[in-house]
């Protein structure tokens, strides 16, 4: 059987189906031949669009980096690290947004140790600091087996509210463990291009870069 990438050729004596069975070409139907040709055509065009989007994303990244660098020089600021930026053209009829989503994951063992310490804090909390129990229970609830990182990290901002010295020391120990459990394996940058419509509202130019 001759095959060109994903397409089986009409010049082939046999076509091979998904089970690996060879079917004589003259036994294939007109509909099967039509689908073979047209689906492959759509695949080719889709790949061209995908490549075009990939190149456009690279160009947007290059241009926005150039603008940020120029802004650093003009304003004499460093703008260190990953940040979120919005750029406008002169009359603000167009804008480009750059947003960085930094993924946060936790080391399960270290986080489990932090949770154990916090549970101990809750058990000691017989009187006073009644807010602790609901905070801990809510922070460690999972949705579809996953923790809400914002809730877990949100526990840290309540440290100063704890009045009892012994409980506060244990709480701070748990917060240290949470810090140690944090892993930032990757970050993803998103680009969005907008244009104002006749009513003055920004409309997003749909570009699905998220999978690239």
C-alpha positions as CSV (number, residue, x, y, z in Angstrom):
1,X,0.0,0.0,0.0
2,X,1.3,3.4,-0.9
3,X,0.6,6.2,1.5
4,X,1.6,9.9,1.5
5,X,1.6,11.0,5.1
6,X,-2.0,10.4,6.2
7,X,-3.5,10.0,2.8
8,X,-4.0,6.7,1.0
9,X,-3.5,7.1,-2.8
10,X,-6.0,6.2,-5.5
11,X,-3.1,4.5,-7.4
12,X,-2.7,2.0,-4.6
13,X,-3.9,-1.5,-5.1
14,X,-5.0,-1.8,-1.5
15,X,-6.1,0.6,1.3
16,X,-5.4,-0.3,4.9
17,X,-8.2,0.3,7.5
18,X,-7.8,1.1,11.2
19,X,-7.4,-2.6,12.1
20,X,-4.6,-3.1,9.7
21,X,-6.7,-5.1,7.2
22,X,-5.9,-4.4,3.5
23,X,-9.0,-3.7,1.4
24,X,-8.7,-3.8,-2.4
25,X,-9.0,-0.3,-3.7
26,X,-11.8,-1.4,-6.1
27,X,-13.8,-2.5,-3.1
28,X,-13.8,1.0,-1.4
29,X,-16.9,3.1,-1.9
30,X,-17.2,6.5,-3.6
31,X,-18.0,8.0,-0.2
32,X,-14.9,6.5,1.4
33,X,-12.7,7.9,-1.4
34,X,-14.3,11.3,-1.1
35,X,-13.7,11.4,2.7
36,X,-10.1,10.2,2.3
37,X,-9.4,13.1,-0.1
38,X,-11.4,15.9,1.5
39,X,-10.4,15.2,5.1
40,X,-6.7,15.1,4.1
41,X,-7.2,18.4,2.4
42,X,-8.7,19.9,5.6
43,X,-5.8,18.5,7.5
44,X,-3.3,20.2,5.2
45,X,-5.0,23.5,5.4
46,X,-5.4,23.3,9.2
47,X,-1.6,22.6,9.5
48,X,-0.9,25.7,7.4
49,X,-3.1,27.9,9.6
50,X,-1.5,26.3,12.7
51,X,2.0,27.2,11.4
52,X,0.8,30.7,10.6
53,X,-0.5,31.2,14.1
54,X,2.8,29.9,15.5
55,X,4.7,32.4,13.5
56,X,2.3,35.2,14.4
57,X,2.7,34.4,18.1
58,X,6.5,34.5,17.8
59,X,6.2,37.9,16.0
60,X,3.9,39.3,18.7
61,X,6.3,38.1,21.4
62,X,9.2,39.8,19.6
63,X,7.3,43.1,19.1
64,X,6.1,43.2,22.7
65,X,9.6,42.5,24.0
66,X,10.9,45.3,21.9
67,X,8.3,47.7,23.3
68,X,9.1,46.7,26.9
69,X,12.8,47.2,26.3
70,X,12.1,50.6,24.8
71,X,9.9,51.5,27.8
72,X,12.8,50.5,30.1
73,X,15.2,52.8,28.3
74,X,12.7,55.8,28.0
75,X,11.6,55.5,31.7
76,X,14.9,54.4,33.1
77,X,13.3,51.5,34.9
78,X,14.3,47.8,35.0
79,X,10.9,46.1,34.9
80,X,12.6,43.0,36.0
81,X,10.8,39.6,36.0
82,X,7.7,38.4,34.4
83,X,4.9,40.9,34.2
84,X,1.6,41.7,32.7
85,X,1.5,44.6,30.3
86,X,-1.0,46.4,28.1
87,X,0.0,48.5,25.1
88,X,-2.1,51.0,23.1
89,X,-1.6,52.6,19.7
90,X,-1.6,56.4,19.5
91,X,-5.4,57.0,19.6
92,X,-6.0,53.9,21.8
93,X,-8.2,52.3,19.2
94,X,-6.0,49.2,19.3
95,X,-4.4,47.5,22.3
96,X,-2.3,44.4,22.9
97,X,-2.3,42.6,26.3
98,X,0.5,40.4,27.6
99,X,-0.4,38.3,30.6
100,X,1.8,35.7,32.4
101,X,0.2,32.9,34.2
102,X,2.7,31.2,36.4
103,X,1.7,27.7,37.3
104,X,2.1,26.7,41.0
105,X,2.3,23.2,42.1
106,X,2.9,21.6,45.5
107,X,5.2,18.8,46.7
108,X,2.6,16.4,48.1
109,X,4.7,15.1,51.0
110,X,5.8,18.5,52.2
111,X,2.3,19.9,51.8
112,X,0.9,16.9,53.8
113,X,3.3,17.8,56.6
114,X,2.0,21.4,56.6
115,X,-1.5,20.2,56.8
116,X,-0.7,17.9,59.7
117,X,0.8,20.8,61.6
118,X,-2.2,22.9,60.9
119,X,-4.6,20.1,62.0
120,X,-2.6,20.0,65.2
121,X,-3.1,23.8,65.6
122,X,-6.8,23.3,65.1
123,X,-6.9,20.6,67.8
124,X,-5.1,22.9,70.2
125,X,-7.5,25.7,69.4
126,X,-10.0,24.9,72.1
127,X,-10.8,28.5,72.8
128,X,-9.9,31.7,71.0
129,X,-8.9,32.1,67.3
130,X,-12.1,30.4,66.2
131,X,-11.5,31.4,62.6
132,X,-8.6,28.9,62.2
133,X,-10.7,25.8,61.8
134,X,-12.9,27.1,59.0
135,X,-9.8,28.5,57.2
136,X,-7.9,25.3,57.3
137,X,-10.8,23.1,56.3
138,X,-11.6,25.4,53.4
139,X,-8.0,25.7,52.2
140,X,-7.5,22.0,51.9
141,X,-10.7,21.1,50.2
142,X,-10.2,19.7,46.7
143,X,-12.1,20.2,43.5
144,X,-11.8,17.2,41.1
145,X,-8.8,16.0,43.2
146,X,-7.0,19.3,43.0
147,X,-6.2,21.9,45.6
148,X,-7.0,25.6,45.0
149,X,-3.5,27.1,45.3
150,X,-4.9,30.6,46.1
151,X,-6.7,29.3,49.1
152,X,-3.6,27.4,50.4
153,X,-1.4,30.4,49.9
154,X,-4.1,32.6,51.3
155,X,-3.5,31.0,54.7
156,X,-0.2,33.0,55.0
157,X,-2.0,36.4,55.2
158,X,-3.8,35.4,58.4
159,X,-0.6,34.8,60.5
160,X,-0.8,38.1,62.2
161,X,-4.3,37.5,63.3
162,X,-3.3,34.7,65.6
163,X,-3.0,36.0,69.1
164,X,-1.9,32.9,71.0
165,X,1.9,32.7,71.0
166,X,2.1,28.8,70.9
167,X,-0.5,28.5,68.2
168,X,1.1,31.2,66.2
169,X,4.5,29.5,66.3
170,X,3.0,26.3,65.0
171,X,1.1,28.2,62.3
172,X,4.3,29.9,61.2
173,X,6.0,26.5,61.0
174,X,3.2,25.3,58.7
175,X,3.5,28.4,56.6
176,X,7.3,27.6,56.2
177,X,6.4,24.1,55.0
178,X,3.9,25.5,52.5
179,X,6.7,27.8,51.1
180,X,9.0,24.7,50.8
181,X,6.3,22.7,49.1
182,X,5.8,25.3,46.3
183,X,7.1,24.4,42.9
184,X,6.9,26.7,39.8
185,X,7.6,24.3,37.0
186,X,6.4,26.5,34.2
187,X,4.7,29.7,33.2
188,X,2.6,30.5,30.2
189,X,2.4,33.8,28.4
190,X,-0.9,34.8,26.8
191,X,-1.2,37.5,24.1
192,X,-4.5,39.2,23.2
193,X,-5.1,41.8,20.5
194,X,-8.1,44.1,20.7
195,X,-9.8,46.7,18.4
196,X,-12.5,49.3,19.3
197,X,-15.8,48.9,17.5
198,X,-18.1,51.7,16.4
199,X,-19.5,51.9,19.9
200,X,-16.1,52.4,21.5
201,X,-15.9,49.0,23.1
202,X,-12.8,46.8,22.7
203,X,-13.5,43.6,20.8
204,X,-11.0,40.7,21.0
205,X,-9.4,39.4,17.8
206,X,-9.9,35.7,18.3
207,X,-6.4,34.0,18.2
208,X,-6.2,30.7,20.1
209,X,-2.5,30.8,21.0
210,X,-3.1,28.9,24.3
211,X,-2.2,25.5,22.8
212,X,0.9,26.7,21.0
